[in-house]
Amino acid sequence: MKKITYIVILLAVAMILGGCSGKGKQAGSLVLGIWPGNDPEWTTIEQLRQNFEAENGIPIEWRIYDSANLSVQIQADLAAGTAPDAFYVDSSLVEQFVELGVLSPLDKSVFNTSAFYQNTLDTFTFNGTVYAIPKDQSSLARYVNTGLLAEAGFTLADIPDSLEGYLEFLPRLQAALDARFGAGRVFAASGVIDPARLLHLINRDASPFLANGDSNMSDPLVERHVEFIYSLFATGAMRTPQQMGAGWNGEALATERAVITEEGNWVYPFLLNQFPQVKFEVLEMPTYQGKRSGMIFTVGWGINAASAKRDMATKWIQYVTGPEGMYDWTIGAGILPARPDVAARMESELAPGLRTHIEQIPFSTPWVMGRFTSIISGAFMNFMGAAMEGTMSVQEAMRNADAQANLQIGFAR
């Protein structure tokens, strides 16, 4: 069924490219597809809309999507010929949209692409062609509950700079926490078994998660890194948030069930606003095999290849991803910029913890593994869960994950 659906969508898109665009749109307006996000994001993008309309005399109409179901919703609109002129493109969907031919290639000189972080721009670049312009991004950093750390008799200087150093340090910290709070009450570290957080550790050799379009998780070079990640949990001092009775890493840290975790910059306002009593510091990501690394998560603005208003859409994207528009957007919405010049301008206005997040960007890995990202990620988490429970080895888990993922990929092609 997935294969049939893919073909139907492809045929529908071909019809759209043949001239079926524009149905259901308000005449004269530029239709933009977004998901609203939180209150600061919505307030800020509304202000940007008003600024743009006043400057250019071009009315904007929002098309609101659900970020969790964007793939289904936007493809339905594309098939119906009612898709927006420009819309948010999540990094995990860009390759699929490129293959469907629904994104207009973008001129690098028109959008001044050299002004963006290269690794962020690369997320939306295929065969040298840019298909979306990054609007912002988020990165990972280490968060430390310094109150718990001090009660256990440690300081920030005691925390190793490398993941390899965790193998010795976390058990020592755990023993001190057990002595202070009782066994099973507080854990040294909170972590997740999710490729969205681990890709930067696993894609270090010539053999990545994905090879020739197929899942490649059972490759020995991949397994070696997964084994190391597993060894951190095997110490008993690192647990998943769910094992601690928390929903996510930020909650585990905020409710004082974990001392150390890795999270995105979204946790910073969460801690300040909802848990002001928690003392914390933000550190750069630990090294692995002697290299700095981390993850970035980004969304871009793409132009509908069937839009009759590409010039108007171009003006909008130039504005919101330009130095002034991106500055206003990231400051107002509390998100990290996708341009180093904007990051430099923001530096004096940001709290030290958020500056740490910006410092992670240049050496971080974008979260994208092609159009089968969700299939491979789901299979990985399914079977690594079994390995964590001790019902199979890491090697067995990766072999089973490959089998499941490649079966689903075969149906989806």
DOKOLDREN-56817 format. One record per residue (C-alpha): residue number from 0; chain; x, y, z. Coordinates in nm, 3 decimals, m for minus. Example, Ala and Ser with C-alpha at 12.3 -4.5 7.8 and 13.67 -1.06 7.14 Angstrom:
BEGIN
+-----+--------+---------+---------+---------+
: num : chaine :      c1 :      c2 :      c3 :
+-----+--------+---------+---------+---------+
:   0 :      A :   1.230 :  m0.450 :   0.780 :
:   1 :      A :   1.367 :  m0.106 :   0.714 :
+-----+--------+---------+---------+---------+
% end
This chain:
BEGIN
+-----+--------+---------+---------+---------+
: num : chaine :      c1 :      c2 :      c3 :
+-----+--------+---------+---------+---------+
:   0 :      A :   0.000 :   0.000 :   0.000 :
:   1 :      A :   0.284 :   0.241 :   0.080 :
:   2 :      A :   0.434 :   0.177 :  m0.263 :
:   3 :      A :   0.099 :   0.240 :  m0.434 :
:   4 :      A :   0.047 :   0.558 :  m0.230 :
:   5 :      A :   0.392 :   0.684 :  m0.329 :
:   6 :      A :   0.315 :   0.626 :  m0.699 :
:   7 :      A :  m0.024 :   0.799 :  m0.671 :
:   8 :      A :   0.137 :   1.101 :  m0.505 :
:   9 :      A :   0.408 :   1.110 :  m0.773 :
:  10 :      A :   0.147 :   1.109 :  m1.051 :
:  11 :      A :  m0.054 :   1.377 :  m0.872 :
:  12 :      A :   0.253 :   1.594 :  m0.834 :
:  13 :      A :   0.325 :   1.556 :  m1.205 :
:  14 :      A :  m0.026 :   1.691 :  m1.272 :
:  15 :      A :   0.041 :   1.983 :  m1.041 :
:  16 :      A :   0.364 :   2.065 :  m1.222 :
:  17 :      A :   0.162 :   2.058 :  m1.542 :
:  18 :      A :  m0.036 :   2.361 :  m1.428 :
:  19 :      A :  m0.289 :   2.262 :  m1.162 :
:  20 :      A :  m0.155 :   2.501 :  m0.896 :
:  21 :      A :  m0.340 :   2.779 :  m0.722 :
:  22 :      A :  m0.669 :   2.610 :  m0.628 :
:  23 :      A :  m0.817 :   2.717 :  m0.297 :
:  24 :      A :  m0.583 :   3.014 :  m0.250 :
:  25 :      A :  m0.690 :   3.367 :  m0.173 :
:  26 :      A :  m0.632 :   3.574 :  m0.487 :
:  27 :      A :  m0.323 :   3.794 :  m0.467 :
:  28 :      A :  m0.197 :   3.655 :  m0.137 :
:  29 :      A :   0.121 :   3.462 :  m0.071 :
:  30 :      A :   0.027 :   3.136 :   0.100 :
:  31 :      A :   0.285 :   3.007 :   0.350 :
:  32 :      A :   0.275 :   2.669 :   0.521 :
:  33 :      A :   0.398 :   2.662 :   0.880 :
:  34 :      A :   0.338 :   2.496 :   1.214 :
:  35 :      A :   0.275 :   2.760 :   1.482 :
:  36 :      A :   0.504 :   2.632 :   1.759 :
:  37 :      A :   0.484 :   2.791 :   2.104 :
:  38 :      A :   0.346 :   3.134 :   2.192 :
:  39 :      A :   0.675 :   3.327 :   2.140 :
:  40 :      A :   0.720 :   3.165 :   1.798 :
:  41 :      A :   0.367 :   3.253 :   1.688 :
:  42 :      A :   0.392 :   3.610 :   1.818 :
:  43 :      A :   0.725 :   3.660 :   1.641 :
:  44 :      A :   0.628 :   3.519 :   1.304 :
:  45 :      A :   0.311 :   3.728 :   1.311 :
:  46 :      A :   0.526 :   4.037 :   1.363 :
:  47 :      A :   0.750 :   3.932 :   1.075 :
:  48 :      A :   0.439 :   3.894 :   0.857 :
:  49 :      A :   0.322 :   4.245 :   0.942 :
:  50 :      A :   0.667 :   4.390 :   0.872 :
:  51 :      A :   0.688 :   4.213 :   0.537 :
:  52 :      A :   0.339 :   4.313 :   0.429 :
:  53 :      A :   0.405 :   4.678 :   0.518 :
:  54 :      A :   0.735 :   4.682 :   0.332 :
:  55 :      A :   0.632 :   4.490 :   0.020 :
:  56 :      A :   0.257 :   4.535 :  m0.009 :
:  57 :      A :   0.218 :   4.157 :  m0.040 :
:  58 :      A :  m0.057 :   4.001 :   0.179 :
:  59 :      A :   0.031 :   3.673 :   0.349 :
:  60 :      A :  m0.209 :   3.389 :   0.423 :
:  61 :      A :  m0.100 :   3.119 :   0.670 :
:  62 :      A :  m0.161 :   2.750 :   0.606 :
:  63 :      A :  m0.123 :   2.581 :   0.945 :
:  64 :      A :   0.013 :   2.227 :   0.965 :
:  65 :      A :   0.083 :   1.984 :   1.247 :
:  66 :      A :   0.461 :   1.934 :   1.268 :
:  67 :      A :   0.418 :   1.568 :   1.368 :
:  68 :      A :   0.205 :   1.493 :   1.059 :
:  69 :      A :   0.355 :   1.737 :   0.811 :
:  70 :      A :   0.456 :   1.468 :   0.561 :
:  71 :      A :   0.101 :   1.336 :   0.523 :
:  72 :      A :  m0.069 :   1.677 :   0.533 :
:  73 :      A :   0.156 :   1.858 :   0.288 :
:  74 :      A :   0.150 :   1.568 :   0.042 :
:  75 :      A :  m0.229 :   1.566 :   0.051 :
:  76 :      A :  m0.230 :   1.936 :  m0.037 :
:  77 :      A :   0.030 :   1.883 :  m0.308 :
:  78 :      A :  m0.182 :   1.607 :  m0.462 :
:  79 :      A :  m0.492 :   1.827 :  m0.446 :
:  80 :      A :  m0.318 :   2.127 :  m0.600 :
:  81 :      A :  m0.380 :   2.337 :  m0.289 :
:  82 :      A :  m0.029 :   2.339 :  m0.144 :
:  83 :      A :   0.120 :   2.668 :  m0.018 :
:  84 :      A :   0.357 :   2.875 :  m0.229 :
:  85 :      A :   0.633 :   2.820 :   0.027 :
:  86 :      A :   0.643 :   2.607 :   0.338 :
:  87 :      A :   0.852 :   2.471 :   0.624 :
:  88 :      A :   1.070 :   2.179 :   0.517 :
:  89 :      A :   1.189 :   1.957 :   0.800 :
:  90 :      A :   1.538 :   1.813 :   0.742 :
:  91 :      A :   1.401 :   1.457 :   0.764 :
:  92 :      A :   1.162 :   1.520 :   0.471 :
:  93 :      A :   1.373 :   1.720 :   0.227 :
:  94 :      A :   1.512 :   1.423 :   0.030 :
:  95 :      A :   1.164 :   1.277 :  m0.015 :
:  96 :      A :   1.033 :   1.612 :  m0.139 :
:  97 :      A :   1.328 :   1.647 :  m0.378 :
:  98 :      A :   1.260 :   1.303 :  m0.525 :
:  99 :      A :   0.894 :   1.395 :  m0.572 :
: 100 :      A :   0.996 :   1.711 :  m0.752 :
: 101 :      A :   0.782 :   1.938 :  m0.537 :
: 102 :      A :   1.061 :   2.173 :  m0.425 :
: 103 :      A :   1.191 :   2.444 :  m0.654 :
: 104 :      A :   1.573 :   2.456 :  m0.688 :
: 105 :      A :   1.704 :   2.775 :  m0.528 :
: 106 :      A :   1.970 :   3.008 :  m0.667 :
: 107 :      A :   2.263 :   3.023 :  m0.424 :
: 108 :      A :   2.351 :   3.381 :  m0.514 :
: 109 :      A :   1.992 :   3.503 :  m0.473 :
: 110 :      A :   1.977 :   3.367 :  m0.117 :
: 111 :      A :   2.341 :   3.439 :  m0.027 :
: 112 :      A :   2.391 :   3.079 :   0.086 :
: 113 :      A :   2.757 :   3.141 :   0.176 :
: 114 :      A :   2.630 :   3.333 :   0.481 :
: 115 :      A :   2.492 :   3.016 :   0.646 :
: 116 :      A :   2.660 :   2.750 :   0.854 :
: 117 :      A :   2.780 :   2.504 :   0.590 :
: 118 :      A :   2.676 :   2.188 :   0.775 :
: 119 :      A :   2.327 :   2.333 :   0.824 :
: 120 :      A :   2.292 :   2.435 :   0.458 :
: 121 :      A :   2.419 :   2.093 :   0.347 :
: 122 :      A :   2.110 :   1.939 :   0.505 :
: 123 :      A :   1.901 :   2.095 :   0.227 :
: 124 :      A :   2.153 :   2.047 :  m0.056 :
: 125 :      A :   2.148 :   1.756 :  m0.306 :
: 126 :      A :   2.394 :   1.711 :  m0.591 :
: 127 :      A :   2.507 :   2.067 :  m0.539 :
: 128 :      A :   2.156 :   2.215 :  m0.561 :
: 129 :      A :   1.995 :   2.392 :  m0.266 :
: 130 :      A :   1.623 :   2.316 :  m0.215 :
: 131 :      A :   1.550 :   2.498 :   0.111 :
: 132 :      A :   1.705 :   2.780 :   0.315 :
: 133 :      A :   1.756 :   2.712 :   0.688 :
: 134 :      A :   1.536 :   2.934 :   0.903 :
: 135 :      A :   1.692 :   2.838 :   1.238 :
: 136 :      A :   1.827 :   2.538 :   1.428 :
: 137 :      A :   1.880 :   2.377 :   1.767 :
: 138 :      A :   2.182 :   2.194 :   1.905 :
: 139 :      A :   2.268 :   1.959 :   2.189 :
: 140 :      A :   2.473 :   2.046 :   2.496 :
: 141 :      A :   2.536 :   1.891 :   2.838 :
: 142 :      A :   2.315 :   1.999 :   3.127 :
: 143 :      A :   2.434 :   1.940 :   3.482 :
: 144 :      A :   2.225 :   1.967 :   3.799 :
: 145 :      A :   2.498 :   2.134 :   4.005 :
: 146 :      A :   2.298 :   2.110 :   4.328 :
: 147 :      A :   2.287 :   1.731 :   4.313 :
: 148 :      A :   2.649 :   1.719 :   4.197 :
: 149 :      A :   2.763 :   1.919 :   4.500 :
: 150 :      A :   2.560 :   1.707 :   4.742 :
: 151 :      A :   2.738 :   1.400 :   4.606 :
: 152 :      A :   3.073 :   1.568 :   4.677 :
: 153 :      A :   3.175 :   1.655 :   4.319 :
: 154 :      A :   3.231 :   1.973 :   4.117 :
: 155 :      A :   3.202 :   2.055 :   3.747 :
: 156 :      A :   3.580 :   2.011 :   3.717 :
: 157 :      A :   3.539 :   1.644 :   3.811 :
: 158 :      A :   3.319 :   1.570 :   3.508 :
: 159 :      A :   3.531 :   1.421 :   3.225 :
: 160 :      A :   3.551 :   1.598 :   2.892 :
: 161 :      A :   3.522 :   1.267 :   2.705 :
: 162 :      A :   3.259 :   0.995 :   2.686 :
: 163 :      A :   3.533 :   0.741 :   2.742 :
: 164 :      A :   3.598 :   0.909 :   3.077 :
: 165 :      A :   3.234 :   0.849 :   3.172 :
: 166 :      A :   3.296 :   0.475 :   3.199 :
: 167 :      A :   3.503 :   0.534 :   3.512 :
: 168 :      A :   3.340 :   0.854 :   3.640 :
: 169 :      A :   2.969 :   0.769 :   3.624 :
: 170 :      A :   2.995 :   0.462 :   3.854 :
: 171 :      A :   3.189 :   0.669 :   4.108 :
: 172 :      A :   2.928 :   0.942 :   4.096 :
: 173 :      A :   2.652 :   0.682 :   4.122 :
: 174 :      A :   2.806 :   0.527 :   4.434 :
: 175 :      A :   2.819 :   0.871 :   4.597 :
: 176 :      A :   2.458 :   0.944 :   4.498 :
: 177 :      A :   2.340 :   0.610 :   4.639 :
: 178 :      A :   2.522 :   0.684 :   4.966 :
: 179 :      A :   2.368 :   1.031 :   4.988 :
: 180 :      A :   2.011 :   0.967 :   4.867 :
: 181 :      A :   1.964 :   0.590 :   4.877 :
: 182 :      A :   1.992 :   0.338 :   4.596 :
: 183 :      A :   1.767 :   0.395 :   4.297 :
: 184 :      A :   1.667 :   0.750 :   4.394 :
: 185 :      A :   1.903 :   0.962 :   4.180 :
: 186 :      A :   2.110 :   0.851 :   3.881 :
: 187 :      A :   2.437 :   0.987 :   3.752 :
: 188 :      A :   2.316 :   1.040 :   3.395 :
: 189 :      A :   2.007 :   1.030 :   3.179 :
: 190 :      A :   2.034 :   0.919 :   2.815 :
: 191 :      A :   1.821 :   0.800 :   2.526 :
: 192 :      A :   1.864 :   0.524 :   2.270 :
: 193 :      A :   1.760 :   0.731 :   1.971 :
: 194 :      A :   1.954 :   0.787 :   1.646 :
: 195 :      A :   1.844 :   1.151 :   1.655 :
: 196 :      A :   2.078 :   1.190 :   1.954 :
: 197 :      A :   2.340 :   0.928 :   1.864 :
: 198 :      A :   2.404 :   0.970 :   1.491 :
: 199 :      A :   2.708 :   1.190 :   1.555 :
: 200 :      A :   2.869 :   0.906 :   1.751 :
: 201 :      A :   2.782 :   0.628 :   1.508 :
: 202 :      A :   2.861 :   0.794 :   1.172 :
: 203 :      A :   3.235 :   0.818 :   1.232 :
: 204 :      A :   3.371 :   0.555 :   0.997 :
: 205 :      A :   3.343 :   0.476 :   0.627 :
: 206 :      A :   3.038 :   0.263 :   0.704 :
: 207 :      A :   2.742 :   0.479 :   0.820 :
: 208 :      A :   2.389 :   0.393 :   0.932 :
: 209 :      A :   2.280 :   0.400 :   0.568 :
: 210 :      A :   2.464 :   0.244 :   0.272 :
: 211 :      A :   2.341 :   0.264 :  m0.089 :
: 212 :      A :   1.996 :   0.355 :   0.035 :
: 213 :      A :   1.962 :   0.052 :   0.263 :
: 214 :      A :   1.983 :   0.019 :   0.639 :
: 215 :      A :   2.339 :  m0.069 :   0.740 :
: 216 :      A :   2.314 :  m0.102 :   1.119 :
: 217 :      A :   2.464 :  m0.452 :   1.138 :
: 218 :      A :   2.793 :  m0.341 :   0.983 :
: 219 :      A :   3.076 :  m0.413 :   1.232 :
: 220 :      A :   3.193 :  m0.051 :   1.215 :
: 221 :      A :   2.847 :   0.066 :   1.320 :
: 222 :      A :   2.812 :  m0.204 :   1.585 :
: 223 :      A :   3.140 :  m0.097 :   1.744 :
: 224 :      A :   3.000 :   0.247 :   1.830 :
: 225 :      A :   2.663 :   0.108 :   1.936 :
: 226 :      A :   2.845 :  m0.132 :   2.169 :
: 227 :      A :   3.022 :   0.161 :   2.332 :
: 228 :      A :   2.695 :   0.349 :   2.380 :
: 229 :      A :   2.545 :   0.034 :   2.530 :
: 230 :      A :   2.843 :   0.005 :   2.769 :
: 231 :      A :   2.754 :   0.344 :   2.922 :
: 232 :      A :   2.409 :   0.215 :   3.015 :
: 233 :      A :   2.556 :  m0.118 :   3.126 :
: 234 :      A :   2.736 :   0.064 :   3.410 :
: 235 :      A :   2.396 :   0.108 :   3.574 :
: 236 :      A :   2.478 :   0.476 :   3.632 :
: 237 :      A :   2.313 :   0.592 :   3.310 :
: 238 :      A :   1.942 :   0.525 :   3.263 :
: 239 :      A :   1.674 :   0.631 :   3.020 :
: 240 :      A :   1.428 :   0.892 :   3.150 :
: 241 :      A :   1.153 :   0.630 :   3.140 :
: 242 :      A :   1.356 :   0.401 :   3.365 :
: 243 :      A :   1.365 :   0.687 :   3.614 :
: 244 :      A :   0.994 :   0.755 :   3.589 :
: 245 :      A :   1.038 :   1.069 :   3.376 :
: 246 :      A :   0.907 :   1.152 :   3.031 :
: 247 :      A :   1.226 :   1.303 :   2.885 :
: 248 :      A :   1.579 :   1.410 :   2.976 :
: 249 :      A :   1.479 :   1.762 :   3.077 :
: 250 :      A :   1.222 :   1.632 :   3.321 :
: 251 :      A :   1.470 :   1.384 :   3.468 :
: 252 :      A :   1.715 :   1.667 :   3.535 :
: 253 :      A :   1.450 :   1.913 :   3.659 :
: 254 :      A :   1.288 :   1.668 :   3.901 :
: 255 :      A :   1.631 :   1.575 :   4.036 :
: 256 :      A :   1.635 :   1.216 :   3.919 :
: 257 :      A :   1.948 :   1.267 :   3.705 :
: 258 :      A :   2.263 :   1.476 :   3.747 :
: 259 :      A :   2.389 :   1.491 :   3.387 :
: 260 :      A :   2.208 :   1.477 :   3.055 :
: 261 :      A :   2.237 :   1.594 :   2.694 :
: 262 :      A :   1.954 :   1.809 :   2.565 :
: 263 :      A :   1.863 :   2.076 :   2.314 :
: 264 :      A :   1.844 :   2.447 :   2.382 :
: 265 :      A :   1.468 :   2.415 :   2.435 :
: 266 :      A :   1.541 :   2.280 :   2.784 :
: 267 :      A :   1.703 :   2.607 :   2.890 :
: 268 :      A :   1.383 :   2.817 :   2.915 :
: 269 :      A :   1.201 :   2.509 :   3.045 :
: 270 :      A :   1.432 :   2.493 :   3.347 :
: 271 :      A :   1.436 :   2.869 :   3.407 :
: 272 :      A :   1.061 :   2.917 :   3.380 :
: 273 :      A :   0.920 :   2.598 :   3.531 :
: 274 :      A :   1.195 :   2.488 :   3.772 :
: 275 :      A :   1.364 :   2.810 :   3.891 :
: 276 :      A :   1.481 :   2.639 :   4.209 :
: 277 :      A :   1.703 :   2.395 :   4.017 :
: 278 :      A :   2.067 :   2.496 :   3.994 :
: 279 :      A :   2.225 :   2.396 :   3.663 :
: 280 :      A :   2.511 :   2.467 :   3.427 :
: 281 :      A :   2.548 :   2.407 :   3.054 :
: 282 :      A :   2.868 :   2.243 :   2.926 :
: 283 :      A :   2.987 :   2.166 :   2.577 :
: 284 :      A :   2.931 :   1.813 :   2.449 :
: 285 :      A :   3.186 :   1.550 :   2.553 :
: 286 :      A :   3.438 :   1.430 :   2.297 :
: 287 :      A :   3.435 :   1.076 :   2.157 :
: 288 :      A :   3.744 :   0.917 :   2.008 :
: 289 :      A :   3.918 :   1.251 :   2.057 :
: 290 :      A :   3.671 :   1.449 :   1.843 :
: 291 :      A :   3.414 :   1.712 :   1.933 :
: 292 :      A :   3.070 :   1.635 :   1.799 :
: 293 :      A :   2.700 :   1.682 :   1.859 :
: 294 :      A :   2.366 :   1.704 :   1.680 :
: 295 :      A :   2.178 :   1.989 :   1.518 :
: 296 :      A :   1.810 :   1.993 :   1.425 :
: 297 :      A :   1.699 :   2.231 :   1.154 :
: 298 :      A :   1.402 :   2.336 :   0.943 :
: 299 :      A :   1.416 :   2.531 :   0.619 :
: 300 :      A :   1.195 :   2.737 :   0.392 :
: 301 :      A :   1.123 :   2.573 :   0.057 :
: 302 :      A :   0.930 :   2.699 :  m0.247 :
: 303 :      A :   0.656 :   2.490 :  m0.406 :
: 304 :      A :   0.779 :   2.397 :  m0.755 :
: 305 :      A :   0.423 :   2.446 :  m0.885 :
: 306 :      A :   0.375 :   2.791 :  m0.733 :
: 307 :      A :   0.291 :   3.079 :  m0.965 :
: 308 :      A :   0.425 :   3.320 :  m0.702 :
: 309 :      A :   0.788 :   3.216 :  m0.678 :
: 310 :      A :   0.911 :   3.575 :  m0.696 :
: 311 :      A :   0.694 :   3.670 :  m0.397 :
: 312 :      A :   0.801 :   3.356 :  m0.210 :
: 313 :      A :   1.164 :   3.440 :  m0.284 :
: 314 :      A :   1.121 :   3.787 :  m0.131 :
: 315 :      A :   0.970 :   3.636 :   0.184 :
: 316 :      A :   1.249 :   3.381 :   0.229 :
: 317 :      A :   1.515 :   3.643 :   0.161 :
: 318 :      A :   1.361 :   3.854 :   0.436 :
: 319 :      A :   1.309 :   3.592 :   0.709 :
: 320 :      A :   1.645 :   3.420 :   0.649 :
: 321 :      A :   1.837 :   3.743 :   0.594 :
: 322 :      A :   2.043 :   3.904 :   0.872 :
: 323 :      A :   1.764 :   4.128 :   1.004 :
: 324 :      A :   1.473 :   3.886 :   0.969 :
: 325 :      A :   1.665 :   3.594 :   1.121 :
: 326 :      A :   1.785 :   3.811 :   1.407 :
: 327 :      A :   1.430 :   3.920 :   1.489 :
: 328 :      A :   1.301 :   3.563 :   1.452 :
: 329 :      A :   1.561 :   3.387 :   1.665 :
: 330 :      A :   1.565 :   3.651 :   1.939 :
: 331 :      A :   1.186 :   3.660 :   1.958 :
: 332 :      A :   1.125 :   3.285 :   1.928 :
: 333 :      A :   1.422 :   3.180 :   2.143 :
: 334 :      A :   1.579 :   2.963 :   1.871 :
: 335 :      A :   1.938 :   2.943 :   1.746 :
: 336 :      A :   2.029 :   3.118 :   1.419 :
: 337 :      A :   2.144 :   2.937 :   1.103 :
: 338 :      A :   2.388 :   3.216 :   1.015 :
: 339 :      A :   2.722 :   3.287 :   1.192 :
: 340 :      A :   2.680 :   3.664 :   1.141 :
: 341 :      A :   2.348 :   3.659 :   1.326 :
: 342 :      A :   2.499 :   3.438 :   1.598 :
: 343 :      A :   2.781 :   3.690 :   1.646 :
: 344 :      A :   2.530 :   3.975 :   1.674 :
: 345 :      A :   2.326 :   3.782 :   1.932 :
: 346 :      A :   2.623 :   3.677 :   2.144 :
: 347 :      A :   2.612 :   3.966 :   2.391 :
: 348 :      A :   2.235 :   3.928 :   2.432 :
: 349 :      A :   2.231 :   3.557 :   2.512 :
: 350 :      A :   2.274 :   3.383 :   2.845 :
: 351 :      A :   2.602 :   3.187 :   2.874 :
: 352 :      A :   2.418 :   2.856 :   2.846 :
: 353 :      A :   2.268 :   2.947 :   2.510 :
: 354 :      A :   2.604 :   3.073 :   2.386 :
: 355 :      A :   2.736 :   2.724 :   2.461 :
: 356 :      A :   2.468 :   2.582 :   2.233 :
: 357 :      A :   2.576 :   2.813 :   1.950 :
: 358 :      A :   2.937 :   2.706 :   1.995 :
: 359 :      A :   2.833 :   2.345 :   1.927 :
: 360 :      A :   2.689 :   2.419 :   1.581 :
: 361 :      A :   2.997 :   2.415 :   1.353 :
: 362 :      A :   3.108 :   2.064 :   1.447 :
: 363 :      A :   2.765 :   1.904 :   1.491 :
: 364 :      A :   2.589 :   1.652 :   1.266 :
: 365 :      A :   2.250 :   1.743 :   1.113 :
: 366 :      A :   1.969 :   1.504 :   1.195 :
: 367 :      A :   1.893 :   1.351 :   0.857 :
: 368 :      A :   1.931 :   1.002 :   0.709 :
: 369 :      A :   1.737 :   1.041 :   0.385 :
: 370 :      A :   1.372 :   0.976 :   0.319 :
: 371 :      A :   1.376 :   0.653 :   0.520 :
: 372 :      A :   1.489 :   0.823 :   0.840 :
: 373 :      A :   1.178 :   0.730 :   1.039 :
: 374 :      A :   1.192 :   0.365 :   0.927 :
: 375 :      A :   1.557 :   0.316 :   1.023 :
: 376 :      A :   1.523 :   0.513 :   1.345 :
: 377 :      A :   1.216 :   0.315 :   1.452 :
: 378 :      A :   1.382 :  m0.021 :   1.385 :
: 379 :      A :   1.693 :   0.084 :   1.577 :
: 380 :      A :   1.495 :   0.188 :   1.883 :
: 381 :      A :   1.273 :  m0.122 :   1.872 :
: 382 :      A :   1.558 :  m0.370 :   1.888 :
: 383 :      A :   1.799 :  m0.168 :   2.100 :
: 384 :      A :   1.520 :  m0.169 :   2.357 :
: 385 :      A :   1.544 :  m0.547 :   2.359 :
: 386 :      A :   1.922 :  m0.529 :   2.398 :
: 387 :      A :   1.879 :  m0.290 :   2.690 :
: 388 :      A :   1.643 :  m0.539 :   2.853 :
: 389 :      A :   1.900 :  m0.815 :   2.807 :
: 390 :      A :   1.689 :  m1.034 :   2.577 :
: 391 :      A :   1.940 :  m1.011 :   2.290 :
: 392 :      A :   2.293 :  m0.892 :   2.225 :
: 393 :      A :   2.376 :  m0.567 :   2.048 :
: 394 :      A :   2.483 :  m0.767 :   1.741 :
: 395 :      A :   2.152 :  m0.955 :   1.735 :
: 396 :      A :   1.964 :  m0.629 :   1.784 :
: 397 :      A :   2.137 :  m0.462 :   1.489 :
: 398 :      A :   2.084 :  m0.762 :   1.260 :
: 399 :      A :   1.714 :  m0.769 :   1.347 :
: 400 :      A :   1.689 :  m0.393 :   1.308 :
: 401 :      A :   1.843 :  m0.413 :   0.960 :
: 402 :      A :   1.603 :  m0.690 :   0.858 :
: 403 :      A :   1.297 :  m0.497 :   0.975 :
: 404 :      A :   1.410 :  m0.164 :   0.827 :
: 405 :      A :   1.510 :  m0.304 :   0.488 :
: 406 :      A :   1.181 :  m0.494 :   0.458 :
: 407 :      A :   0.989 :  m0.171 :   0.518 :
: 408 :      A :   1.219 :   0.025 :   0.285 :
: 409 :      A :   1.153 :  m0.232 :   0.012 :
: 410 :      A :   0.777 :  m0.179 :   0.042 :
: 411 :      A :   0.818 :   0.200 :   0.050 :
: 412 :      A :   1.026 :   0.221 :  m0.268 :
+-----+--------+---------+---------+---------+
% end
